[in-house]
């Protein structure tokens, strides 16, 4: 099984120039993407965890970061499936792309599966194949927890309104918790890439 939290994809990590408030930023690697785009998006959502738009944007930015990690690794001449995971030599799929990379992550860690399926549901509206944990973008909603529903350390303190996503099992999962967990895991993958001098 893969070591905890290690994907790599950089959607064409060459040199896309993007205008930012500060100045022109070159998206040259996943670290830049994480710091210039993902972190600010998550900070905006953290400031208002009942904002559905900010919640969905945070989910999508983290999904994009996983692609950034995968392609950065592959474009640098590395094998994302073996450099970021502990896998048998023949474990690289025939169609080695970021979709299969996400599938590998999802097999190993449920948080990746929840996040992947949620991001796909946002993109496609409704998922009908492969037994997804999140079926539809409509599975996300702003709700106030009832008495006894809150979990320690998950969601806003005081039980205020928050964005949750309903899994196919009927379980409600706090979206801020999902993106916070995913941010840490994506950051760990980037740190692994840096430690191996991939980026």
C-alpha positions in Angstrom: 0.0 0.0 0.0 1.1 3.6 -0.6 2.6 5.7 2.1 0.2 8.2 3.6 -0.6 11.1 1.3 1.6 11.1 -1.8 0.1 12.0 -5.2 1.9 14.0 -7.9 0.3 15.8 -10.8 1.0 19.1 -12.4 -1.3 20.0 -15.2 1.3 20.9 -17.7 3.8 22.4 -15.3 5.7 24.3 -17.9 5.0 28.0 -17.5 1.5 29.3 -17.5 1.4 32.9 -16.5 -1.5 33.8 -14.4 -2.4 37.3 -13.3 -2.7 37.6 -9.5 -3.5 40.6 -7.3 0.2 40.8 -6.3 1.8 40.4 -9.7 2.3 37.9 -12.5 2.8 34.5 -11.0 4.2 31.6 -13.0 2.6 28.3 -12.1 5.8 26.3 -12.5 5.1 23.6 -9.9 2.6 22.2 -7.4 4.0 24.2 -4.5 3.3 27.5 -6.4 -0.2 26.3 -7.2 -0.8 25.3 -3.6 0.4 28.6 -2.1 -1.0 31.0 -4.7 -4.4 29.3 -5.5 -5.4 26.5 -3.2 -4.4 28.0 0.2 -6.2 31.4 -0.4 -9.3 29.5 -1.6 -9.3 27.4 1.6 -8.7 30.5 3.7 -11.8 32.2 2.2 -13.9 29.1 2.9 -12.5 28.9 6.5 -13.7 32.5 7.1 -17.3 31.4 6.2 -17.9 27.7 6.5 -21.5 28.1 5.7 -20.8 29.5 2.2 -21.7 26.8 -0.4 -19.9 28.5 -3.3 -16.6 28.8 -1.3 -17.0 25.1 -0.2 -17.3 23.9 -3.8 -14.4 26.0 -4.9 -12.2 24.6 -2.2 -13.1 21.1 -3.2 -12.3 21.8 -6.9 -9.0 23.6 -6.2 -7.8 20.6 -4.2 -8.8 18.3 -7.0 -6.8 20.4 -9.4 -3.8 20.3 -7.1 -3.8 16.5 -7.3 -3.6 16.8 -11.1 -0.8 19.3 -10.7 1.1 16.8 -8.5 0.6 14.0 -11.0 1.7 15.8 -14.1 4.6 17.6 -12.4 6.0 14.2 -11.5 5.4 12.7 -14.9 6.6 15.7 -16.8 9.9 15.7 -14.8 10.6 12.2 -16.0 9.4 10.4 -12.9 6.8 7.7 -12.3 4.1 9.2 -10.0 2.8 5.7 -9.3 6.1 4.5 -7.9 7.8 7.6 -6.7 4.9 8.6 -4.5 3.7 5.1 -3.5 5.2 1.9 -2.4 3.9 -0.3 -5.2 4.9 -3.5 -7.0 7.0 -2.9 -10.1 4.1 -3.9 -12.4 1.5 -1.8 -10.7 1.5 1.1 -13.2 -1.8 1.0 -15.1 -1.8 0.9 -18.9 -3.7 4.2 -18.9 -1.4 6.0 -16.5 -3.2 9.4 -16.1 -4.4 11.6 -13.3 -7.8 9.8 -13.2 -6.1 6.5 -12.4 -3.8 8.2 -10.1 -6.8 9.5 -8.1 -8.3 6.0 -8.2 -5.2 4.6 -6.6 -5.3 7.2 -3.9 -9.0 6.5 -3.4 -8.3 2.8 -2.9 -5.9 3.5 -0.1 -7.6 6.2 1.9 -11.3 6.9 2.2 -10.8 10.7 2.5 -9.4 10.7 -1.0 -12.4 8.7 -2.3 -14.9 11.0 -0.6 -13.1 14.1 -2.0 -12.6 12.6 -5.5 -16.3 11.6 -5.8 -17.4 14.9 -4.5 -15.2 16.8 -6.9 -16.5 14.6 -9.8 -20.1 15.2 -8.8 -19.5 19.0 -8.8 -18.0 18.7 -12.3 -20.5 16.3 -13.8 -23.7 17.0 -11.8 -24.6 13.4 -11.2 -22.4 10.2 -11.0 -23.9 7.0 -12.3 -20.9 4.7 -12.5 -18.4 2.9 -10.2 -20.4 3.1 -6.9 -19.4 6.7 -5.9 -19.7 7.8 -2.3 -21.1 11.1 -3.4 -23.7 10.8 -6.1 -24.7 14.4 -7.0 -23.6 18.0 -6.6 -27.0 18.4 -4.8 -25.6 16.2 -2.0 -24.0 19.3 -0.6 -26.1 21.7 1.5 -25.8 24.3 4.2 -27.3 23.0 7.4 -27.4 23.7 11.1 -26.7 20.7 13.3 -29.4 19.3 15.5 -28.7 18.5 19.2 -26.1 15.7 19.5 -25.2 15.7 15.8 -21.9 17.6 16.3 -18.6 15.8 16.3 -15.7 17.0 18.4 -13.1 18.9 16.4 -15.2 18.9 13.2 -16.9 22.0 11.8 -17.5 25.4 13.4 -17.5 25.7 17.2 -20.9 26.6 18.6 -22.8 24.4 16.1 -23.5 27.2 13.6 -24.5 26.6 10.1 -22.0 24.7 7.9 -21.7 23.1 4.5 -22.1 19.3 4.7 -22.1 16.7 1.9 -24.3 13.6 2.2 -22.7 10.3 1.3 -24.6 7.5 -0.4 -24.8 5.8 3.0 -26.8 8.8 4.3 -24.0 10.0 6.5 -23.5 13.8 6.5 -19.8 14.8 6.3 -18.5 18.3 7.1 -17.0 19.8 3.9 -14.6 22.0 5.9 -13.2 18.9 7.5 -12.8 17.2 4.1 -10.9 20.1 2.6 -8.7 20.6 5.7 -7.7 16.9 5.7 -7.1 17.0 1.9 -5.0 20.1 2.2 -2.7 18.4 4.6 -2.4 15.3 2.4 -1.8 17.3 -0.7 0.9 19.3 1.1 2.5 16.1 2.3 2.6 14.8 -1.3 4.3 18.1 -2.4 6.8 17.8 0.4 7.6 14.2 -0.7 8.2 15.5 -4.2 10.5 18.2 -2.9 12.4 15.7 -0.7 13.0 13.5 -3.8 14.1 16.6 -5.8 11.2 16.0 -8.3 10.3 19.6 -8.1 
